[in-house]
Amino acid sequence: MQQGLGPHASAPMPGVRICPGCGIIAPLARTSCNVCSAPFGPQPTVAAGRAGAAVLACIHAADFTCKACGIRSPLATVDAHGEAECMGCGLRQAFDVVQWTDALGFAHGVGDLSGPSLDPIGARSRHAKIGVELTSSTKTQNAMIMDGQGTRTHSLRTSVSPGHPVCKTCHVPLDVWLEGETTKTRCARCNDAASYGLPPNARGAYPALVGVLSNEQRTDRAVARLGRTQAGVESIVCPQCGAGLGAGGGSELAKCTYCGLAVRIPGTLARQQRRGAPPKMDPFWVLLDGPSPARQRLARGKSEDADDDDDDEEQRVLALVPPVHGAPPAWGHAPMPPKASGATKLAIVFAILGLFLLGGTAAGIAVWMNMEEDEPPPPAAPPRARGRK
């Protein structure tokens, strides 16, 4: 039985047409999935797209730019520890958790405001075409923040689709419900079940996050460990019998060929056994409680962007240094007055530095550009063969 999670402001959805291969939304204008390429079939698979009052959204791509090697490294879950490991070079580096705050807020809006069944508020959203013509939306964060804590960069990119998780064997929608901070799933056809814990500190990053369905969060599987073979070679081994386990490079589930134990191989361990390009991570699902912030802003007559309200402060450079009293602004002024003396310049410099330290320590100087993209609308039917290009 699904656990209720409080009132929800959006209209109840009659069901979501989903891909039987991966579970993301199946747009009415498409006949196959834009992500996994599975055909939709003549009889569409329909699922709730919710667990109680929580919206389900699939993050089928998440990565960030490594500060050392510069590649875009994939992420397998919502990690709110403040660090991330590059799946290419292995560098463990600082990762500003605020990036997940922005990314999960964006995912909440995609899951809450997508089509094709829209209420009057959802019809005004930029995500209204998802489920009709489009499959997903991508948000790329590109920011540099300098404050009293140092310099931080934001580079998290997430591609999100609404939908409902499906059984990988039977390709039917899973039953999804919450028990405290544990999310459980079960296939009604094959009875395969799974349990997922909420990542530590995740609710602090985004309070509406109530569940994460990813291999990294499985709590009902033993965890593989690093061990050494008799030859002294470091390898991933079964925690029960010590036999070696093969790993493809990403976070995954495996079965020991010796004792039969089902084992979870963390992505950080699997990476150490892989050389070359970063592994491709499996998509993961997030459960987001209640109406999205974007819906609440639209209901108040505002833009659904948090940084695009009536104050016109979006996509700008914040220079949090108040002008010196009596000094003219640096724009739209009359001819410049005579140059100040060296002593006056020094006094102004110290005044600006003092004001900067007081006002800029918390907020600092921020430069940001958040880009959101949808894939181009696909044709309703494949084009006919032509004699020439």
C-alpha positions in Angstrom: 0.0 0.0 0.0 1.3 3.4 -0.9 2.0 5.9 1.8 0.5 9.4 1.4 2.8 12.3 1.6 0.5 15.3 2.3 -1.7 17.5 0.0 -0.7 18.1 -3.6 -1.9 21.1 -5.5 -1.8 19.7 -9.0 -4.7 17.9 -10.6 -4.7 14.1 -10.4 -3.2 12.4 -13.5 -5.2 9.7 -15.2 -2.0 7.9 -16.1 1.2 8.4 -18.0 2.0 6.6 -21.3 5.5 5.2 -20.7 8.2 3.4 -22.6 8.2 -0.4 -21.8 11.9 -0.5 -22.0 13.1 2.2 -19.6 9.9 3.6 -18.1 10.2 7.3 -19.2 7.3 9.1 -20.8 6.3 8.0 -24.3 5.4 11.2 -26.2 2.2 10.9 -28.3 4.1 12.1 -31.4 6.7 9.2 -31.2 6.6 5.5 -31.9 9.8 4.6 -30.1 11.8 5.8 -27.1 14.2 8.7 -27.6 16.5 7.4 -24.8 16.6 3.6 -25.0 15.2 3.2 -28.6 12.6 0.6 -27.5 9.4 0.6 -29.7 6.2 1.6 -27.9 4.0 -1.0 -29.5 0.3 -0.8 -30.5 -0.9 -1.0 -26.9 0.8 1.7 -24.9 2.0 0.9 -21.4 0.3 3.2 -18.9 1.4 3.9 -15.3 0.6 6.2 -12.4 3.8 8.3 -12.6 3.5 8.9 -8.9 3.9 7.2 -5.5 1.3 8.6 -3.3 1.6 12.4 -3.5 5.3 12.1 -4.8 6.1 12.8 -8.4 8.4 10.3 -10.1 11.1 11.7 -12.4 13.9 9.9 -14.2 17.4 11.4 -14.3 18.8 9.5 -17.2 21.9 11.5 -17.5 23.9 13.4 -14.8 27.5 14.6 -15.1 29.9 17.3 -14.0 33.2 18.7 -15.3 36.3 17.3 -13.5 38.6 20.0 -12.3 41.7 17.9 -13.0 41.2 16.1 -16.4 38.3 18.2 -17.7 36.1 15.4 -18.8 32.4 15.2 -18.0 32.2 12.5 -15.3 28.9 10.7 -14.8 27.0 10.5 -11.5 25.0 7.5 -10.3 23.0 9.0 -7.5 22.2 12.2 -5.6 25.4 12.6 -3.5 25.1 15.4 -1.0 28.3 14.8 0.9 30.0 17.8 -0.7 32.4 15.7 -2.7 32.4 13.8 -6.0 34.8 11.4 -7.6 35.8 11.7 -11.3 35.1 8.4 -13.0 37.9 9.1 -15.5 41.0 10.1 -13.4 39.7 9.2 -9.9 40.2 12.6 -8.3 38.0 13.1 -5.3 37.0 16.8 -5.4 34.8 19.4 -3.8 31.2 19.4 -5.2 28.9 22.2 -4.1 25.7 20.6 -2.9 23.7 23.7 -4.0 24.0 22.2 -7.5 21.7 19.4 -6.5 19.3 21.9 -5.0 19.0 23.5 -8.4 18.9 20.2 -10.3 16.3 18.6 -8.1 14.1 21.7 -8.3 14.3 21.5 -12.1 13.5 17.8 -12.0 10.5 18.5 -9.7 9.2 20.9 -12.3 9.6 18.5 -15.2 7.8 15.7 -13.3 5.0 18.0 -12.0 4.3 20.2 -15.1 4.8 17.9 -18.1 2.0 16.9 -20.5 0.1 15.4 -22.1 -2.7 15.7 -19.4 -2.4 19.3 -18.3 -4.3 21.5 -15.9 -4.5 25.2 -16.5 -1.2 25.9 -14.6 0.7 23.1 -16.3 -0.5 24.4 -19.7 1.5 27.6 -19.1 4.8 25.7 -18.3 7.7 25.4 -20.6 7.5 21.6 -19.9 4.0 21.3 -21.4 5.3 19.8 -24.7 7.0 16.9 -22.8 4.7 13.9 -23.3 3.3 15.4 -26.5 6.3 16.1 -28.8 9.3 15.9 -26.4 10.7 13.3 -24.1 13.0 15.1 -21.8 14.6 18.4 -20.7 18.2 19.2 -19.8 19.6 21.7 -17.4 23.2 22.7 -17.6 24.7 24.7 -14.7 27.7 26.9 -15.6 28.8 29.1 -12.7 31.7 30.5 -10.7 31.1 31.6 -7.2 33.7 33.5 -5.1 33.1 34.3 -1.5 34.6 34.0 2.0 34.7 30.2 1.6 36.8 30.4 -1.6 36.0 29.8 -5.3 33.5 27.2 -6.4 32.4 26.1 -9.8 29.0 24.7 -10.8 29.0 22.4 -13.8 26.3 19.8 -13.1 24.2 18.8 -16.1 21.0 16.7 -15.7 18.6 15.3 -18.3 15.2 14.6 -16.8 12.0 12.9 -18.0 8.8 12.1 -16.2 7.5 8.5 -16.2 7.4 5.4 -14.0 10.1 2.7 -13.3 9.5 -0.7 -14.9 10.7 -4.2 -14.2 13.8 -4.9 -16.2 12.7 -8.5 -16.8 8.9 -8.2 -17.3 8.8 -4.6 -18.6 5.7 -3.8 -16.6 5.3 -0.8 -14.2 6.6 -1.5 -10.7 4.6 -0.9 -7.5 6.4 1.9 -5.7 5.7 2.9 -2.1 7.5 4.6 0.9 8.1 3.2 4.3 9.7 6.0 6.3 12.9 7.0 4.5 13.0 3.7 2.6 11.5 3.4 -0.9 10.3 -0.1 -1.9 9.5 -1.5 -5.3 7.9 -4.8 -6.4 7.0 -6.3 -9.7 3.4 -7.7 -9.6 4.3 -10.2 -12.3 7.6 -11.8 -11.2 7.5 -10.6 -7.6 11.0 -9.2 -7.7 11.4 -6.7 -4.9 14.0 -4.0 -4.0 14.6 -1.5 -1.2 16.4 1.8 -1.5 17.6 4.1 1.3 17.6 7.9 1.1 21.1 9.3 0.5 22.6 11.0 3.6 22.1 14.8 3.7 19.9 14.6 0.6 16.8 16.1 2.3 19.0 19.1 3.4 19.8 19.7 -0.3 16.2 19.5 -1.4 13.6 19.0 1.3 10.9 17.7 -1.1 13.2 14.7 -2.0 11.7 11.6 -0.4 13.3 8.8 -2.3 16.0 7.8 -4.8 15.9 4.6 -6.8 19.5 3.9 -7.9 21.8 1.0 -7.6 24.0 3.0 -5.3 21.0 3.3 -2.8 20.1 -0.4 -2.7 19.9 -1.6 0.9 18.8 -5.2 0.3 22.1 -6.3 -1.4 25.5 -7.1 0.1 28.2 -4.6 -0.9 31.3 -5.8 -2.8 34.7 -5.0 -1.4 38.3 -4.7 -2.6 40.5 -7.7 -1.9 43.7 -9.3 -3.2 44.0 -12.5 -5.1 46.7 -15.1 -4.2 48.9 -13.5 -6.8 48.6 -10.2 -4.9 46.5 -8.5 -7.5 43.9 -6.0 -6.1 40.4 -7.0 -7.3 36.7 -6.6 -6.5 35.6 -9.6 -4.5 32.4 -11.1 -3.1 32.0 -10.1 0.6 30.8 -13.7 1.5 33.2 -16.1 -0.2 36.0 -13.8 -1.4 35.7 -14.8 -5.1 36.5 -12.3 -7.7 33.7 -10.3 -9.3 33.6 -8.8 -12.8 32.6 -5.1 -13.1 31.8 -3.2 -16.2 32.9 0.2 -14.7 29.7 1.7 -13.4 27.5 1.2 -10.3 25.8 -2.2 -10.9 24.4 -5.3 -9.5 26.2 -8.7 -9.9 25.8 -12.3 -8.8 28.8 -14.2 -7.4 29.4 -17.2 -9.7 30.7 -19.3 -6.7 28.3 -18.8 -3.8 25.4 -17.2 -5.7 25.2 -14.1 -3.5 23.6 -11.0 -5.1 26.0 -8.2 -4.7 26.0 -4.4 -5.3 29.3 -3.1 -6.8 29.7 0.6 -6.0 30.7 2.8 -8.9 33.9 4.0 -7.1 35.1 0.3 -6.8 34.1 -0.5 -10.4 36.0 2.5 -11.7 39.3 1.2 -10.2 39.0 -1.9 -12.4 38.4 0.0 -15.6 40.7 1.8 -18.0 39.8 4.2 -20.7 36.6 6.3 -21.1 34.3 6.9 -18.1 31.6 4.2 -17.7 28.0 4.9 -18.6 25.9 5.1 -15.5 22.4 3.6 -15.2 19.5 6.1 -15.0 18.0 6.6 -11.6 14.7 7.8 -10.3 13.8 10.5 -7.7 10.6 10.8 -5.8 9.7 14.5 -5.1 6.9 15.3 -2.7 4.1 17.8 -3.3 3.8 20.7 -5.8 7.0 21.8 -7.4 8.3 25.4 -6.7 7.8 26.1 -10.4 4.1 25.2 -10.1 3.8 27.5 -7.0 5.4 30.4 -8.8 3.1 29.9 -11.9 0.1 29.8 -9.5 1.1 33.2 -8.2 1.4 34.7 -11.7 5.2 34.6 -11.7 7.7 33.1 -14.1 8.5 29.4 -13.3 12.2 30.4 -13.0 13.3 31.2 -9.5 15.7 33.8 -10.9 13.3 35.3 -13.4 10.7 37.2 -11.3 9.6 40.8 -11.7 12.9 42.2 -10.5 14.7 41.3 -13.8 17.7 40.0 -12.0 18.3 36.9 -14.2 21.6 36.0 -15.9 23.6 38.9 -14.6 26.9 39.6 -12.8 26.5 40.5 -9.1 29.1 43.0 -8.0 28.2 43.3 -4.3 30.3 46.4 -3.7 28.1 49.4 -2.8 29.1 52.7 -4.4 31.1 55.1 -2.3 28.8 57.8 -0.9 28.7 60.8 -3.1 30.5 59.1 -6.0 28.8 59.2 -9.4 27.8 55.9 -11.0 30.1 54.4 -13.6 27.4 54.6 -16.3 25.4 57.4 -17.9 27.5 60.1 -16.3 28.7 63.5 -17.3 32.4 64.0 -18.3 34.7 62.5 -15.7 35.9 64.8 -12.9 39.7 65.5 -12.5 41.6 62.5 -11.3 41.8 62.0 -7.5 45.1 62.2 -5.6 47.1 59.1 -4.6 45.9 59.5 -0.9 42.2 59.7 -2.1 42.6 56.7 -4.3 44.1 54.7 -1.4 41.2 55.7 0.9 38.7 54.6 -1.7 40.4 51.3 -2.2 40.4 50.5 1.5 36.7 51.6 1.8 35.7 49.3 -1.1 37.7 46.4 0.4 36.0 46.8 3.7 32.5 47.0 2.2 33.4 44.0 0.0 34.4 41.8 3.0 31.3 42.8 4.9 28.8 42.4 2.2 30.5 39.8 0.0 31.6 37.1 2.5 28.2 35.4 2.5 27.0 36.1 -1.0 30.2 36.9 -2.8 30.5 37.6 -6.5 28.4 35.2 -8.5 28.4 34.6 -12.3 25.8 32.1 -13.5 24.2 30.9 -16.7 21.6 28.1 -16.3 20.6 26.7 -19.7 17.7 24.5 -20.2 17.2 22.5 -23.4 14.7 20.1 -24.9 15.4 17.7 -27.7 14.1 18.9 -31.1 10.5 17.7 -31.8 10.7 14.4 -33.7 8.6 13.8 -36.8 5.2 12.2 -36.3 6.2 9.4 -38.8 9.5 8.3 -40.4 10.2 10.1 -43.7 9.5 8.2 -46.9 12.5 7.0 -48.9 13.6 9.5 -51.6 15.6 9.1 -54.7 18.0 11.9 -53.8 19.2 13.7 -50.6 
